[in-house]
């Protein structure tokens, strides 16, 4: 009874059949995806403001339309009618190309996201999916990596300091967190037996991989937030440090393309989470058993898929209203020292379990109990293991002046590896320019009496 939960037979989960599709079916599906994403973005902007307002005991948008539903439309019209500014010192071709690359890559992800089984569209039996292949998830990772070029080129082509800093931060962020995300998704390939999105959804007919592969799911949730530059990982757009990151020198519709790409990327990572870990378009437990699975047929699966996507979106809204922005060193430590090693350890564990199940006669129930016992032992050891005692710090007497008054000592802002402001009672050392000025003033003061003596 446990075998289907960890091992899936790829032959029992065929890929979607697109043999009946014609060119006008492809056009209908593509237009439906574009329109759906544009509407989703407008709703997401309104929903995020409403969710954050309720968390902070504010009313939120409530003027434009009923419950402020037309607020997003008003914002879109403002960007359309706003003055379009072009920089004289910018690389004009790359400056205009960058937002287009970011938006195009964002739209391409949904091409391989399945929204349901086969349905009839104007008499043609076709799956509710634009395209699929045996490496669909690798296609998603490739497009995601390509999308960062829009951000990098936008910051570089602006010929300005702060956009370039934001672009460099973004590239480092994507490299760091995309590694952990990819490692989390590899464990899904191992248990489902395929990298096709339709086959992965079909392999979750008994149990969602978000439960079986819970550590990988948690790693993916953290990595996806870092991937789309959302709080608490919005370092490329840190208002206090970089004003608006790579988008500082953009206005009007060029800025709108970047803004649109950010929100569509949120829907992209939410759709990937729903497809690979939350059963895709399959109905939740209990509902799928009603009337011999009628809610997993026809057009009903679109409802479940959209609900799961918005559930993950709400999770990101919740994070924004709850957590503070990380420091950059904390952000990198989380990615390289925690997420990537944890994803590697989990991947090795899944590979070992899959190998034992495929090439030996080990009972899965026995293996699960052994693994559970191992993790319990490790947990107990971490709780009872004595912590290393810190050496007592030797107190140093504060320097005093000739009159006995305590003099503030110079404060090294980089002593801990990261620049911090001085606390009350601490004094920063003078800058190198100030020291040169003081040295020049002292030299002039000493040379003045000697010059007077010479003159006399």
C-alpha positions as CSV (number, residue, x, y, z in Angstrom):
1,X,0.0,0.0,0.0
2,X,3.0,2.3,0.4
3,X,4.7,1.7,-2.9
4,X,2.6,4.2,-5.0
5,X,3.5,6.9,-2.6
6,X,7.2,6.9,-3.4
7,X,7.6,5.0,-6.6
8,X,5.6,5.9,-9.7
9,X,5.4,3.9,-12.9
10,X,6.0,6.2,-15.8
11,X,4.1,4.0,-18.2
12,X,1.0,4.5,-16.1
13,X,1.2,8.3,-16.5
14,X,1.3,9.1,-20.2
15,X,2.1,12.5,-21.5
16,X,-0.6,14.8,-22.8
17,X,-1.8,13.9,-26.4
18,X,-1.6,16.9,-28.7
19,X,-2.1,14.9,-31.9
20,X,-5.5,16.5,-32.6
21,X,-4.4,20.1,-32.1
22,X,-4.6,22.5,-35.1
23,X,-3.1,25.9,-35.5
24,X,-6.2,27.7,-34.4
25,X,-6.4,25.6,-31.2
26,X,-2.8,26.7,-30.5
27,X,-3.8,30.4,-31.0
28,X,-6.9,30.0,-28.8
29,X,-4.8,28.5,-26.0
30,X,-2.0,31.1,-26.3
31,X,-4.4,34.0,-26.2
32,X,-6.2,32.5,-23.2
33,X,-2.9,32.2,-21.3
34,X,-2.0,35.8,-22.1
35,X,-5.4,37.2,-21.2
36,X,-5.5,35.1,-18.0
37,X,-2.1,36.3,-16.8
38,X,-3.0,40.0,-17.5
39,X,-6.2,39.7,-15.6
40,X,-4.5,37.8,-12.8
41,X,-1.9,40.6,-12.4
42,X,-4.6,43.2,-12.1
43,X,-6.4,41.1,-9.5
44,X,-3.1,40.3,-7.7
45,X,-2.2,44.0,-7.2
46,X,-5.6,44.7,-5.7
47,X,-5.6,41.5,-3.6
48,X,-2.1,42.2,-2.2
49,X,-3.1,45.7,-1.1
50,X,-6.2,44.3,0.5
51,X,-4.4,41.5,2.3
52,X,-1.7,43.8,3.6
53,X,-4.3,46.4,4.6
54,X,-6.2,43.8,6.6
55,X,-3.0,42.6,8.3
56,X,-2.2,46.2,9.3
57,X,-5.8,47.1,10.2
58,X,-6.2,49.5,7.3
59,X,-9.1,49.6,4.8
60,X,-7.0,49.4,1.7
61,X,-8.3,50.4,-1.8
62,X,-11.9,51.3,-1.4
63,X,-12.6,54.3,-3.7
64,X,-12.2,53.3,-7.3
65,X,-15.1,50.8,-8.0
66,X,-16.8,48.5,-5.5
67,X,-14.2,47.5,-2.8
68,X,-11.6,49.3,-4.8
69,X,-11.6,46.7,-7.6
70,X,-10.8,49.3,-10.2
71,X,-7.7,50.6,-8.4
72,X,-5.4,48.3,-10.4
73,X,-7.0,49.5,-13.7
74,X,-6.4,53.1,-12.6
75,X,-2.7,52.3,-11.9
76,X,-2.4,50.7,-15.3
77,X,-3.9,53.8,-17.0
78,X,-1.5,56.0,-15.1
79,X,1.5,54.1,-16.4
80,X,0.1,54.2,-19.9
81,X,-0.4,58.0,-19.8
82,X,2.7,58.9,-17.9
83,X,5.5,60.8,-19.6
84,X,8.0,58.4,-21.3
85,X,11.6,59.5,-20.5
86,X,14.7,58.2,-22.4
87,X,18.2,58.7,-21.0
88,X,20.7,60.5,-23.2
89,X,23.7,58.5,-21.8
90,X,22.0,55.1,-22.0
91,X,22.6,52.4,-24.6
92,X,19.3,53.0,-26.3
93,X,18.8,49.6,-28.0
94,X,19.6,47.5,-24.9
95,X,17.7,50.0,-22.7
96,X,14.5,49.4,-24.7
97,X,15.2,45.6,-25.2
98,X,15.7,44.8,-21.5
99,X,12.1,45.2,-20.3
100,X,10.9,43.3,-23.3
101,X,13.1,40.3,-22.5
102,X,12.0,40.3,-18.9
103,X,8.3,40.3,-19.9
104,X,8.6,37.8,-22.7
105,X,10.4,35.2,-20.5
106,X,7.7,35.6,-17.9
107,X,4.9,34.8,-20.4
108,X,6.7,31.7,-21.7
109,X,6.5,29.6,-18.5
110,X,2.8,28.9,-18.7
111,X,3.1,27.2,-22.1
112,X,3.9,23.9,-20.3
113,X,1.7,24.2,-17.3
114,X,-1.2,21.8,-17.4
115,X,-4.6,23.1,-16.3
116,X,-6.7,19.9,-16.8
117,X,-7.2,16.7,-18.8
118,X,-8.5,16.5,-22.3
119,X,-11.6,18.6,-23.1
120,X,-13.6,19.4,-26.2
121,X,-12.9,22.8,-27.7
122,X,-15.2,23.4,-30.7
123,X,-15.3,19.7,-31.4
124,X,-11.6,19.1,-31.0
125,X,-10.3,16.8,-28.2
126,X,-7.3,18.6,-26.7
127,X,-5.6,18.8,-23.3
128,X,-5.9,22.0,-21.3
129,X,-2.2,22.7,-21.9
130,X,-0.4,24.6,-24.7
131,X,2.6,22.3,-25.0
132,X,4.5,19.6,-23.2
133,X,7.7,17.5,-23.6
134,X,9.8,15.0,-21.7
135,X,12.0,17.9,-20.4
136,X,9.3,20.5,-19.6
137,X,10.7,21.3,-16.1
138,X,14.2,21.8,-17.6
139,X,12.6,24.2,-20.1
140,X,11.0,26.1,-17.1
141,X,14.4,26.4,-15.4
142,X,16.1,27.5,-18.6
143,X,13.5,30.3,-19.3
144,X,13.7,31.4,-15.6
145,X,17.5,31.7,-15.9
146,X,17.1,33.6,-19.2
147,X,14.7,36.1,-17.6
148,X,17.4,37.6,-15.4
149,X,19.1,39.0,-18.5
150,X,16.4,41.5,-18.8
151,X,17.1,42.8,-15.3
152,X,20.9,42.7,-15.8
153,X,20.8,44.5,-19.2
154,X,18.3,47.0,-17.8
155,X,20.6,48.0,-15.0
156,X,23.7,48.1,-17.2
157,X,22.2,50.0,-20.1
158,X,21.0,52.8,-17.9
159,X,24.6,54.0,-17.5
160,X,23.9,54.8,-13.8
161,X,25.4,53.5,-10.6
162,X,22.4,52.4,-8.6
163,X,20.6,50.5,-11.4
164,X,23.9,48.7,-12.0
165,X,24.2,47.7,-8.4
166,X,20.6,46.4,-8.3
167,X,21.2,44.4,-11.5
168,X,24.4,42.8,-10.0
169,X,22.5,41.9,-6.9
170,X,19.7,40.3,-8.9
171,X,22.1,38.2,-10.9
172,X,23.8,36.9,-7.7
173,X,20.4,36.3,-6.2
174,X,19.1,34.2,-9.1
175,X,22.3,32.1,-9.3
176,X,22.2,31.5,-5.5
177,X,18.6,30.5,-5.2
178,X,18.1,28.8,-8.5
179,X,20.6,26.1,-7.5
180,X,18.6,25.2,-4.4
181,X,15.3,25.4,-6.5
182,X,16.7,23.0,-9.1
183,X,18.0,20.5,-6.5
184,X,14.5,20.5,-4.9
185,X,12.9,19.8,-8.2
186,X,15.3,16.9,-9.0
187,X,13.8,14.8,-6.2
188,X,10.4,15.2,-7.9
189,X,11.9,13.8,-11.1
190,X,13.2,10.8,-9.2
191,X,9.9,9.8,-7.6
192,X,7.7,10.6,-10.6
193,X,10.0,9.0,-13.2
194,X,9.7,12.0,-15.6
195,X,10.4,15.7,-16.1
196,X,7.1,16.1,-18.1
197,X,4.7,18.4,-16.3
198,X,1.7,16.3,-17.4
199,X,3.3,13.0,-16.2
200,X,4.2,14.6,-12.9
201,X,0.6,15.6,-12.3
202,X,-0.6,12.1,-13.3
203,X,1.9,10.5,-10.9
204,X,0.2,12.3,-8.0
205,X,-3.1,10.5,-8.3
206,X,-2.7,8.9,-4.9
207,X,-0.7,11.4,-2.9
208,X,0.8,14.8,-3.5
209,X,4.5,15.1,-3.7
210,X,4.4,18.1,-1.4
211,X,3.7,15.6,1.4
212,X,6.0,12.8,0.4
213,X,8.8,15.2,-0.4
214,X,8.1,17.8,2.3
215,X,11.7,18.9,2.8
216,X,12.1,19.5,-1.0
217,X,8.7,21.4,-0.9
218,X,9.9,23.7,1.9
219,X,13.2,24.4,0.2
220,X,11.3,25.2,-3.0
221,X,9.0,27.6,-1.2
222,X,11.9,29.6,0.3
223,X,13.9,29.5,-3.0
224,X,10.9,30.7,-5.1
225,X,10.5,33.8,-2.9
226,X,14.2,34.6,-3.5
227,X,13.9,33.9,-7.2
228,X,11.2,36.5,-7.7
229,X,12.8,39.2,-5.6
230,X,10.0,39.4,-3.0
231,X,10.2,40.3,0.6
232,X,12.1,39.4,2.7
233,X,14.5,38.8,-0.3
234,X,13.9,42.0,-2.4
235,X,17.5,43.0,-2.2
236,X,17.8,44.1,-5.9
237,X,15.0,46.6,-5.2
238,X,15.8,47.7,-1.7
239,X,14.2,51.1,-1.3
240,X,16.5,52.3,1.4
241,X,19.7,51.4,-0.4
242,X,19.1,51.3,-4.2
243,X,15.8,53.3,-4.4
244,X,14.2,50.9,-6.9
245,X,17.0,48.7,-8.1
246,X,17.4,48.2,-11.8
247,X,14.2,50.1,-12.6
248,X,15.3,53.5,-11.3
249,X,15.8,55.0,-14.8
250,X,12.7,53.6,-16.3
251,X,9.3,55.3,-16.6
252,X,5.9,54.9,-18.2
253,X,5.3,51.6,-20.1
254,X,9.0,50.5,-19.9
255,X,8.6,50.5,-16.1
256,X,5.3,48.7,-16.5
257,X,6.9,45.9,-18.4
258,X,9.3,45.2,-15.6
259,X,6.4,45.5,-13.1
260,X,4.3,43.1,-15.1
261,X,7.2,40.6,-15.4
262,X,7.6,40.6,-11.6
263,X,4.0,39.7,-10.9
264,X,3.8,37.2,-13.7
265,X,6.9,35.5,-12.3
266,X,5.1,35.2,-9.0
267,X,2.3,33.4,-10.8
268,X,4.9,31.3,-12.6
269,X,6.6,30.0,-9.4
270,X,3.1,29.5,-7.9
271,X,2.0,27.4,-10.8
272,X,5.2,25.3,-10.6
273,X,4.6,24.7,-6.9
274,X,1.0,23.6,-7.6
275,X,2.0,21.4,-10.5
276,X,5.0,19.6,-9.0
277,X,4.0,19.5,-5.3
278,X,0.3,20.1,-4.9
279,X,-1.2,17.6,-7.3
280,X,-1.6,20.1,-10.2
281,X,-5.2,20.2,-11.6
282,X,-6.4,17.3,-9.5
283,X,-9.1,17.9,-7.0
284,X,-8.3,18.0,-3.2
285,X,-8.8,14.9,-1.1
286,X,-12.5,14.0,-0.5
287,X,-13.7,16.0,-3.5
288,X,-12.0,13.7,-6.0
289,X,-14.0,10.8,-4.6
290,X,-17.4,12.4,-5.3
291,X,-19.4,10.7,-8.0
292,X,-16.5,8.5,-9.3
293,X,-14.1,11.4,-9.7
294,X,-16.4,13.7,-11.8
295,X,-14.5,16.8,-10.4
296,X,-11.3,15.5,-12.1
297,X,-12.9,15.5,-15.5
298,X,-14.0,18.2,-18.0
299,X,-13.5,21.8,-17.1
300,X,-13.6,21.4,-13.3
301,X,-9.8,20.9,-12.9
302,X,-9.2,24.5,-14.0
303,X,-10.9,25.6,-10.7
304,X,-8.6,23.5,-8.6
305,X,-5.5,24.6,-10.4
306,X,-6.4,28.3,-10.1
307,X,-7.3,27.8,-6.4
308,X,-3.9,26.2,-5.7
309,X,-2.0,29.0,-7.6
310,X,-3.8,31.7,-5.6
311,X,-3.1,29.8,-2.4
312,X,0.7,30.0,-3.0
313,X,0.2,33.7,-4.0
314,X,-1.5,34.4,-0.7
315,X,1.5,32.8,1.0
316,X,3.8,35.4,-0.6
317,X,1.4,38.2,0.3
318,X,1.5,36.9,3.9
319,X,5.3,36.9,3.9
320,X,5.4,40.5,2.7
321,X,3.2,41.6,5.5
322,X,5.0,39.6,8.2
323,X,8.8,39.5,7.6
324,X,11.4,42.2,7.4
325,X,14.0,42.5,4.7
326,X,17.2,40.4,5.2
327,X,20.7,41.8,5.3
328,X,22.6,40.9,2.2
329,X,25.1,38.7,4.1
330,X,22.2,36.9,5.8
331,X,20.5,36.4,2.5
332,X,23.6,34.8,0.9
333,X,24.3,32.6,4.0
334,X,20.8,31.3,3.8
335,X,21.2,30.3,0.2
336,X,24.7,28.9,0.1
337,X,25.1,27.5,3.7
338,X,21.6,26.2,4.5
339,X,19.4,25.7,1.4
340,X,21.9,24.2,-1.0
341,X,23.4,21.8,1.5
342,X,20.0,20.7,2.8
343,X,18.8,20.2,-0.8
344,X,21.8,18.1,-1.6
345,X,21.4,15.9,1.5
346,X,17.7,15.4,0.8
347,X,18.4,14.6,-2.9
348,X,21.0,11.9,-1.9
349,X,18.5,10.4,0.6
350,X,15.7,10.2,-2.0
351,X,18.2,8.7,-4.5
352,X,19.2,6.0,-2.0
353,X,15.6,5.1,-1.1
354,X,14.7,4.9,-4.8
355,X,17.7,2.8,-5.6
356,X,16.9,0.3,-2.7
357,X,13.3,0.1,-3.8
358,X,14.2,-0.5,-7.5
359,X,17.1,-2.9,-7.1
360,X,16.5,-4.7,-3.9
361,X,13.7,-6.5,-2.0
362,X,13.6,-4.1,1.0
363,X,10.2,-3.5,2.4
364,X,9.2,0.2,2.2
365,X,7.5,0.1,5.6
366,X,10.7,-1.2,7.2
367,X,12.8,1.4,5.4
368,X,10.5,4.3,6.5
369,X,10.7,3.1,10.2
370,X,14.5,2.9,10.0
371,X,14.7,6.4,8.5
372,X,12.3,7.8,11.0
373,X,14.3,6.3,13.9
374,X,17.5,7.7,12.4
375,X,16.1,11.2,12.3
376,X,14.7,10.9,15.8
377,X,18.2,9.9,17.1
378,X,19.8,12.9,15.3
379,X,17.1,15.2,16.7
380,X,17.7,14.0,20.3
381,X,21.5,14.3,19.9
382,X,21.1,17.9,18.7
383,X,19.0,18.7,21.7
384,X,21.2,17.1,24.4
385,X,24.6,17.9,22.8
386,X,26.3,20.4,25.0
387,X,27.0,23.8,23.5
388,X,30.5,25.1,23.3
389,X,31.1,27.6,26.1
390,X,32.2,31.0,25.1
391,X,35.4,32.2,26.6
392,X,34.9,35.0,29.1
393,X,35.7,38.4,27.6
394,X,38.4,40.3,29.4
395,X,37.3,43.7,30.4
396,X,39.4,46.6,29.2
397,X,39.5,49.9,30.9
398,X,38.3,52.8,28.9
399,X,41.0,55.4,28.0
400,X,40.9,58.5,30.1
401,X,42.2,62.0,29.5
402,X,44.5,64.1,31.7
403,X,41.4,65.4,33.7
404,X,40.2,61.8,34.4
405,X,37.2,62.1,32.0
406,X,36.6,58.9,29.9
407,X,37.4,59.5,26.3
408,X,35.4,57.7,23.6
409,X,37.5,55.1,21.7
410,X,37.5,54.8,18.0
411,X,34.9,52.4,16.6
412,X,35.8,49.9,13.9
413,X,32.6,49.6,11.8
414,X,33.9,46.6,9.9
415,X,35.1,44.5,12.9
416,X,32.2,42.0,12.5
417,X,32.6,41.7,8.8
418,X,29.7,43.9,7.9
419,X,29.5,47.7,8.2
420,X,27.3,48.9,11.1
421,X,26.7,52.4,12.5
422,X,28.3,53.4,15.8
423,X,26.4,53.1,19.1
424,X,26.0,56.0,21.5
425,X,29.4,56.7,23.1
426,X,31.4,55.3,20.2
427,X,33.2,57.4,17.6
428,X,34.1,56.6,14.0
429,X,37.7,57.2,13.0
430,X,38.3,60.2,10.7
431,X,38.2,59.5,7.0
432,X,41.5,59.4,5.1
433,X,40.7,62.8,3.5
434,X,40.1,64.3,6.9
435,X,43.4,62.9,8.2
436,X,45.2,64.5,5.3
437,X,43.6,67.8,6.0
438,X,44.5,67.6,9.7
439,X,48.1,66.7,8.8
440,X,48.3,69.6,6.4
441,X,46.9,72.0,9.0
442,X,49.4,70.8,11.6
443,X,52.3,71.3,9.2
444,X,51.2,74.8,8.4
445,X,50.8,75.6,12.1
446,X,54.3,74.4,12.9
447,X,55.9,76.1,9.9
448,X,54.3,79.5,10.8
449,X,56.5,80.3,13.9
450,X,59.6,79.2,12.1
451,X,58.8,81.5,9.2
452,X,58.2,84.4,11.6
453,X,61.6,83.8,13.3
454,X,63.3,83.8,10.0
455,X,61.7,87.0,9.0
456,X,62.8,88.7,12.1
